[in-house]
Amino acid sequence: MSDFNYNATVSKIYVWCFNNSSHNKLYTDFLNQSNLDIRPGDKVLDAGCGDLFLTRLFLNEYSRHRNIHTQVSAFDKSKYMLRYAQKNAVKFNSHIKLFHANGLKIPFPDNSFDFVMTSGMLEYLTNNFSQAAHELTRVLKPGKQMLISFDRDTLMGRLSGKIWGFKPIPQKQFQKHFKEIDLQEFKVDSDSIYAQLFRRFYIGIKK
Ligand SMILES: C[S@@+](CC[C@H](N)C(=O)[O-])C[C@H]1O[C@@H](n2cnc3c(N)ncnc32)[C@H](O)[C@@H]1O
């Protein structure tokens, strides 16, 4: 496991940097274009939720725009990031259940969720990738979708990893760890230079 920690300072810088417009716009466009199979009452998990960046955009798209209300749980191993998450959950006026937990041992029984999403966490688990992939898959119900977003293994991704303390996952290696999930890359229409340099989105279905 990466021993890089989202301590108070790193968390503050991260929250400040990544609520910027290109990052936000890319995810908003992704959620808008991808037409995920989300149904009213679905149990949703955001793994490595940070300050709830992805959850907030997810709720904006599905609850606010499409009127599909879900039950979201989210966890992170940094208590500092969870403090930002807590504040954002209140601001968002949403009953999101927050947990302090590690992605290598997700504290939920098998087949608990209708939708699992994770953005930016797996890069930190490159050395334990099989276990991380197994845990995410384990808590997802069969036939349901998973969304994975991570930094590409490019020069820019590796540079970003040096700054943020992670090791990008080589794209070819990544798929084989999700043995029970058929993952397809999703290209956002408005693919920006930013997306091309850094981000990848995958949507998969558990067999
Ligand atoms: C790059 S941030 C992404 C946060 C958020 N998901 C987003 O998209 O903005 C990475 C997050 O993963 C969390 N993280 C790293 N390793 C983790 C682990 N083993 N278990 C749970 N969370 C982890 C960090 O604490 C941090 O909040």
The ligand as an SDF file (V2000), in Angstrom:
LIG
                    3D

 27 29  0  0  0  0  0  0  0  0999 V2000
   -6.9110   11.6840   -5.4350 C   0  0  0  0  0  0  0  0  0  0  0  0
   -7.9580   11.6650   -4.0200 S   0  0  0  0  0  0  0  0  0  0  0  0
   -9.5300   11.3650   -4.7900 C   0  0  0  0  0  0  0  0  0  0  0  0
  -10.6750   11.8450   -3.9690 C   0  0  0  0  0  0  0  0  0  0  0  0
  -12.0300   11.8340   -4.6760 C   0  0  0  0  0  0  0  0  0  0  0  0
  -12.4820   10.4780   -4.9100 N   0  0  0  0  0  0  0  0  0  0  0  0
  -11.9830   12.6150   -5.9790 C   0  0  0  0  0  0  0  0  0  0  0  0
  -12.2510   12.0460   -7.0340 O   0  0  0  0  0  0  0  0  0  0  0  0
  -11.6770   13.8090   -5.9170 O   0  0  0  0  0  0  0  0  0  0  0  0
   -7.5390   10.1020   -3.3740 C   0  0  0  0  0  0  0  0  0  0  0  0
   -8.3150    9.7330   -2.1390 C   0  0  0  0  0  0  0  0  0  0  0  0
   -8.1420    8.3420   -1.9210 O   0  0  0  0  0  0  0  0  0  0  0  0
   -7.9700    8.1440   -0.5390 C   0  0  0  0  0  0  0  0  0  0  0  0
   -7.2730    6.8680   -0.3240 N   0  0  0  0  0  0  0  0  0  0  0  0
   -6.0080    6.5440   -0.6720 C   0  0  0  0  0  0  0  0  0  0  0  0
   -5.7400    5.2780   -0.3200 N   0  0  0  0  0  0  0  0  0  0  0  0
   -6.8790    4.7990    0.2590 C   0  0  0  0  0  0  0  0  0  0  0  0
   -7.2340    3.5640    0.8270 C   0  0  0  0  0  0  0  0  0  0  0  0
   -6.3730    2.5490    0.9100 N   0  0  0  0  0  0  0  0  0  0  0  0
   -8.4860    3.4200    1.3140 N   0  0  0  0  0  0  0  0  0  0  0  0
   -9.3790    4.4400    1.2790 C   0  0  0  0  0  0  0  0  0  0  0  0
   -9.0900    5.6380    0.7520 N   0  0  0  0  0  0  0  0  0  0  0  0
   -7.8590    5.8250    0.2490 C   0  0  0  0  0  0  0  0  0  0  0  0
   -7.1870    9.3530   -0.0680 C   0  0  0  0  0  0  0  0  0  0  0  0
   -7.2720    9.5440    1.3310 O   0  0  0  0  0  0  0  0  0  0  0  0
   -7.8330   10.4600   -0.8820 C   0  0  0  0  0  0  0  0  0  0  0  0
   -8.9190   11.0400   -0.2270 O   0  0  0  0  0  0  0  0  0  0  0  0
  1  2  1  0
  2  3  1  0
  2 10  1  0
  3  4  1  0
  4  5  1  0
  5  6  1  0
  5  7  1  0
  7  8  2  0
  7  9  1  0
 10 11  1  0
 11 12  1  0
 11 26  1  0
 12 13  1  0
 13 14  1  0
 13 24  1  0
 14 15  1  0
 14 23  1  0
 15 16  2  0
 16 17  1  0
 17 18  1  0
 17 23  2  0
 18 19  1  0
 18 20  2  0
 20 21  1  0
 21 22  2  0
 22 23  1  0
 24 25  1  0
 24 26  1  0
 26 27  1  0
M  CHG  2   2   1   9  -1
M  END
$$$$
